[in-house]
Amino acid sequence: MGSDFFGGWKQRAQHIKSEIYALYLAYKDPRVPWYARVFAALVIAYAFSPIDLIPDPIPILGYLDDLLLLPVGIWLAIKLIPPEVLAENRQRAQTDLAANHPVSRVAAIVIIMIWLLLAGAFIAWGLRWATRLDILGTTLRLPSGRI
């Protein structure tokens, strides 16, 4: 029973991965209306974003976005895309995924850059907060004299 249970989940996860890739391909297709492209781009970005709407460490609710929001977003995006375009892109997604795993180095670089910018902003905010409350025990002065 255990292998059937996990096998079913693995198959569902593979199906979602295929649907997201088909949405990506449809997003690039000029026959898709602009509003469907925008919504598909949001769903794709959310699917690949390491930042969740509800953080995973929150018990039960943390996985709710992965189990509900993402499939609902995929479903809505699919409803907005013309059926013939979606069918073509689903077939292409199946072919591409069977041949190799698509890798987007640009997307990885963008996500890393966003994380670095957020980390830098958080550190700068933390230093400002710490020096205003004098938590560090000393006043931190930058060469410009500002903090």
Secondary structure, 3 states (H helix, E strand, C coil): CHHHHHHHHHHHHHHHHHHHHHHHHHHCCCCCCHHHHHHHHHHHHHHHCCCCCCCCCCCCHHHHHHHHHHHHHHHHHHHHCCHHHHHHHHHHHHHHHHHCCCCCHHHHHHHHHHHHHHHHHHHHHHHHHHHHCCCCCCCCCCCCCCC
